[in-house]
Amino acid sequence: MKAIGIHQYGDASQLVPLDLPEPEPGPHQVRVRVIASSVNPADIRARSVAPGPRRIERQFPLVLGYDFSGVVDAVGPDVEELAVGDEVFGSPSLLGQGANAEQVVVDGRTIARKPAALSHEQAACLSLAGVTAWECLARAAPAAGATVLITAGAGGVGHLQVQLARHLGLRVVATASRPESTALCREFGAAPVLDHATEDVGQACRSLTGGAGVAVAFDNAGGRALEQALDAVAPMGTVVSIVPTPVPVADRLFMKAASLIYHVMGAASMWRLDPHAQGRALAAVAALAAQGHVRPVVAASYPVRELGQAHRAIESGRTVGKIAIRVADGW
């Protein structure tokens, strides 16, 4: 089986062609012939040399790619709702091998049927980011009509989160800095869109809400974005972060009696608390995509042989929407 992966941690130059055994599905698993994948910050963190102890120790050679869209070509025992030939999409486990390969084995309970209205590239760009956006909103559970802040509103998670939040009836304040990012946030219903590089985001959010701040602030970028979320959240509010940023937060939240939630996509499935949780979230996002309520923006598409260039594009921090990887025809 052809794949692109790494033999050791490092920069994008470590991504090399691999020749691996064809994987076989076990109980509850299906094997998918991968047509498209995508690149996420999770790929960069998994590939890079960590500054301290790693949260997840990897086994090499390691195939990255935590999104896929493709066709089921084998099923393991105890798989009930999927069959060979089904078009599916989803996210491989963050603890295992990814989808920058001709085939990937995944837990069938964590994936969903691909919406017919989406191309394989679009579907691959919807899975991890879409589930993340959906689960973050579900965990925070803001009341209908509440004002929320979505940092990096034109990013991979952010642009989907803006759409989902607007569909749920929330008032969305987003942050962006470049004209194309600001325009995308506005297109999807964020108002206002604050320049995170030049504006005092916390003060702007307090002014917009009569002095209190936003009910929920979503940190999608870490670092400065988390600082702005902590400043913008209202007393008794909630900050939801998807980035492992070592920023002291207790003093910032204590007097507000506010809460910080860290969220990892599919955590309930990953930790075997509910093997169907990730699949349910993905199916919900897929239904909204099929109805036209959420649309993944594919900003660029690379053949899998140019995966290193796609990683460098993500690392630049200047991408809008998502980057797709063409696997089936990209060798």
BELJO-V312100 format. One record per residue. RES is the residue in three letters. SS is DSSP state (alpha for helix, beta for strand, coil for the rest). Layout:
res=<RES,RES>
ss=<SS,SS>
This chain:
res=<MET,LYS,ALA,ILE,GLY,ILE,HIS,GLN,TYR,GLY,ASP,ALA,SER,GLN,LEU,VAL,PRO,LEU,ASP,LEU,PRO,GLU,PRO,GLU,PRO,GLY,PRO,HIS,GLN,VAL,ARG,VAL,ARG,VAL,ILE,ALA,SER,SER,VAL,ASN,PRO,ALA,ASP,ILE,ARG,ALA,ARG,SER,VAL,ALA,PRO,GLY,PRO,ARG,ARG,ILE,GLU,ARG,GLN,PHE,PRO,LEU,VAL,LEU,GLY,TYR,ASP,PHE,SER,GLY,VAL,VAL,ASP,ALA,VAL,GLY,PRO,ASP,VAL,GLU,GLU,LEU,ALA,VAL,GLY,ASP,GLU,VAL,PHE,GLY,SER,PRO,SER,LEU,LEU,GLY,GLN,GLY,ALA,ASN,ALA,GLU,GLN,VAL,VAL,VAL,ASP,GLY,ARG,THR,ILE,ALA,ARG,LYS,PRO,ALA,ALA,LEU,SER,HIS,GLU,GLN,ALA,ALA,CYS,LEU,SER,LEU,ALA,GLY,VAL,THR,ALA,TRP,GLU,CYS,LEU,ALA,ARG,ALA,ALA,PRO,ALA,ALA,GLY,ALA,THR,VAL,LEU,ILE,THR,ALA,GLY,ALA,GLY,GLY,VAL,GLY,HIS,LEU,GLN,VAL,GLN,LEU,ALA,ARG,HIS,LEU,GLY,LEU,ARG,VAL,VAL,ALA,THR,ALA,SER,ARG,PRO,GLU,SER,THR,ALA,LEU,CYS,ARG,GLU,PHE,GLY,ALA,ALA,PRO,VAL,LEU,ASP,HIS,ALA,THR,GLU,ASP,VAL,GLY,GLN,ALA,CYS,ARG,SER,LEU,THR,GLY,GLY,ALA,GLY,VAL,ALA,VAL,ALA,PHE,ASP,ASN,ALA,GLY,GLY,ARG,ALA,LEU,GLU,GLN,ALA,LEU,ASP,ALA,VAL,ALA,PRO,MET,GLY,THR,VAL,VAL,SER,ILE,VAL,PRO,THR,PRO,VAL,PRO,VAL,ALA,ASP,ARG,LEU,PHE,MET,LYS,ALA,ALA,SER,LEU,ILE,TYR,HIS,VAL,MET,GLY,ALA,ALA,SER,MET,TRP,ARG,LEU,ASP,PRO,HIS,ALA,GLN,GLY,ARG,ALA,LEU,ALA,ALA,VAL,ALA,ALA,LEU,ALA,ALA,GLN,GLY,HIS,VAL,ARG,PRO,VAL,VAL,ALA,ALA,SER,TYR,PRO,VAL,ARG,GLU,LEU,GLY,GLN,ALA,HIS,ARG,ALA,ILE,GLU,SER,GLY,ARG,THR,VAL,GLY,LYS,ILE,ALA,ILE,ARG,VAL,ALA,ASP,GLY,TRP>
ss=<coil,beta,beta,beta,beta,beta,coil,coil,coil,coil,coil,alpha,alpha,alpha,coil,beta,beta,beta,beta,coil,coil,coil,coil,coil,coil,coil,coil,coil,beta,beta,beta,beta,beta,beta,beta,beta,beta,beta,beta,coil,alpha,alpha,alpha,alpha,alpha,alpha,alpha,coil,coil,coil,coil,coil,coil,coil,coil,coil,coil,coil,coil,coil,coil,beta,beta,coil,coil,coil,coil,beta,beta,beta,beta,beta,beta,beta,beta,coil,coil,coil,coil,coil,coil,coil,coil,coil,coil,coil,beta,beta,beta,beta,coil,coil,coil,coil,coil,coil,coil,coil,coil,coil,beta,coil,beta,beta,beta,beta,beta,alpha,alpha,alpha,coil,beta,beta,coil,coil,coil,coil,coil,coil,alpha,alpha,alpha,alpha,alpha,coil,coil,alpha,alpha,alpha,alpha,alpha,alpha,alpha,alpha,alpha,alpha,alpha,alpha,alpha,alpha,coil,coil,coil,coil,coil,coil,beta,beta,beta,beta,coil,coil,coil,coil,coil,coil,coil,alpha,alpha,alpha,alpha,alpha,alpha,alpha,alpha,alpha,alpha,coil,coil,coil,beta,beta,beta,beta,beta,beta,coil,coil,alpha,alpha,alpha,alpha,alpha,alpha,alpha,alpha,alpha,coil,coil,coil,coil,coil,beta,beta,beta,coil,coil,coil,coil,coil,alpha,alpha,alpha,alpha,alpha,alpha,alpha,alpha,coil,coil,coil,coil,coil,beta,beta,beta,beta,beta,beta,coil,coil,coil,coil,alpha,alpha,alpha,alpha,alpha,alpha,alpha,alpha,alpha,beta,beta,beta,beta,beta,beta,beta,beta,beta,coil,coil,coil,coil,coil,coil,coil,coil,alpha,alpha,alpha,alpha,alpha,coil,coil,coil,coil,beta,beta,beta,beta,coil,coil,coil,coil,alpha,alpha,alpha,alpha,coil,coil,coil,coil,coil,coil,alpha,alpha,alpha,alpha,alpha,alpha,alpha,alpha,alpha,alpha,alpha,alpha,alpha,alpha,coil,coil,coil,coil,coil,coil,coil,beta,beta,beta,beta,beta,beta,alpha,alpha,alpha,alpha,alpha,alpha,alpha,alpha,alpha,alpha,alpha,alpha,coil,coil,coil,coil,coil,coil,beta,beta,beta,beta,beta,coil,coil,coil,coil,coil>
